[in-house]
Amino acid sequence: MHKLFFVFSIGLAIHAQTIHVNPYGPANGDGSSGAPFNNIAAAVARANTIGGIPTILIDPGYYPISDTIKIEAPMTLQGSEVLQVDPQGWPTGVVLSGERRLVGTSERR
């Protein structure tokens, strides 16, 4: 008598969502790479609602913040690096700006 054993494997992948922010994004951006949010507050508000641990990729730029931003769920805020490019437009590997700072002040602009 032969016994047949079937093994079923169910893989559950936790899909970590990426939210994009660019200061030149459209006013009605949705956080995708093609239509990024144009402010950090909108990205954080979205990340607070989607579950998991989303990553917010923040492109270089100036992001004025006039109201309190409440981080109410786990998330990663990650800045982007600006690489030097050669005359043909290819990246050289040299990082032109790598500093990441989020600064809160009481100054309103």
N, C-alpha and C positions, 0 to 999 in steps of 0.2 A: 504494500500500500504506500503510495506516494502522498506526501502532504505538501500542499502548496501554501506558501505564506506570502501574503501581500503586505507590503509596507507602504503606507501612505505618509507622505511628508507634507506638512503644510508650513510654508514659510511666511511669516508675517514680517513685513518690512515696515519700519516706522519711517514714513515719508516726512523728512524735515523740509519745510517750505522755506524758500528764500524770498525775501522782500527787498526790492531795489529802491534806492533813493538817489536822486540826482537833482541838483539845484535848478537845472534847466528842463526838468520833466514837465509834462503837461499839467494844467490845473486840475484836470479830472483823471489823473493817473491812477492805476490800480495796483501798483507795486510790482508789476511784471518787469522784465528786462526791457521790453519794448515800450512800456508806458509807466515808468517809475513814478513813485510819489515825489513831489518836489519839496517836501519838508519832513523832518524827522518825527514830528508829532503824529502825523497821519500814519507813518509806518509803525510806530509804537502802538497806536490805537488798534491797528489791524493785527499786529502780533499778539496783543492782549486777548484777541477773540478766537484765534484759529487752533489753539491747542498744540501739543507737542512742544518742541523747542525750536522755533523759527530763527533764522539768521537774517539780520537786517544788514545789507551791504550798502554802505554809505560812500558815494563817490566824493572825490575832493570838491570842496566848495565852501561857501559861507551860507549857513542856515540860521537866520535870525529866529529866535524863539521868544514869543511874547507871553505865553501862558505856561503853567506848570504841566510837565509831562509825567504821567503816572505809569510806572512800569508795574503791572499787576500780575504778570505771568513770567515764567522763565523764558528768556530769549538771549540771543547773542547779537551784540552790535559790533560790526566789523568795518573798519575803514578800508579804503582802497589805496593802493600805492600808485604813484605816478612814475612810470619808467621813462628813462631817457631813450630817445630814438635816434637812429643814425640817419644820414641824408636820404636813404632809401625808404625811411619810415619803419624800419625794423627795430624792435626793442634791443637795447644793448645789454640789459641786465643791471644797469646802474639805476638805483632808486633815487629820484629827484626829491620826493617828499614821502616820508615814512612816519612822520609824527602823528599821533592820534590824540586829540584832546577834545573833550566835551566840557565846555566852560559855562557855568551858570553865573549870571550877574544880575544885579537889580537895575542895570542901565537899560533904558528903552530907546530904541532907535526909530 
